[in-house]
C-alpha cells in the first residue's frame, strides 16, 4: 500500500494518529495538506537525526 493510500484510509476511518511522512520523492503532494490533516511533518530522504528530532518535537508539541 502506498503512503497516499494509507493516509486516505486513515482519513476515511477517522484515525486521529499524527503522521510524519518520510519520502524519497521530491515534493509529494500529500505532505501537510488540508486533504490529509493528520500529516504533521514531512521528511525528504536522506535526512539526519537532527531533522528527525525537530519533526518529532513539532508533532509532540502540536499534539500535547
N, C-alpha and C positions, 0 to 999 in steps of 0.2 A: 504494500500500500504506500502510495506517495505521501509526502508530508501534507500536501494540499488536501488530499482525500481524507487524511486523518483529522485535520482541522475542521473540514466540512462535517465530518461525522460527529466530532466533539460539539460543534455548534448545534447540529440537529438534535443531539441528545441533551443539550443544555448543560454540558460538563463545564464546571467552573474552576478548572485547574489552570494556573498561569503557565504559559509556554514560552520557552526560549527556542527560537528556530535557529538551527545550525545548518548552513548550506554551503555548497561549493559552487553554486550557480550565481552569477552576478545579478544582484537586484531582483531576487524572487519577488513576485508581485504580492505574495501573501504575508510578507513581513510587516507587522504593525499597521494593519489597515482596519478600517471600520468593518470590513467583511468578516474579519477574524479578531474580535476584541480580546480573546484570551491570549493572544501573542503580545508579550510584554517587552521582548527584546529580540534582536536578530544578530547572529554572528556569521560573518563570512569566513570560511576556511581559507587559508590557515589562520589561526588566531593564537595568541599566547595566554598564559594563565591569568595575567592581569586583566585582560579584556573579558575573560570568562567571569572573574571575580566581580568586576564592575557590573556586569549584566545580572549576576546573582543578587548583588546589593540592590540594584534597581527593582528587581522582581520582589524581593522580600520587603523592601520599604514600601512599595506600592500596595502590597497585599496585607501589610500589617497594620 
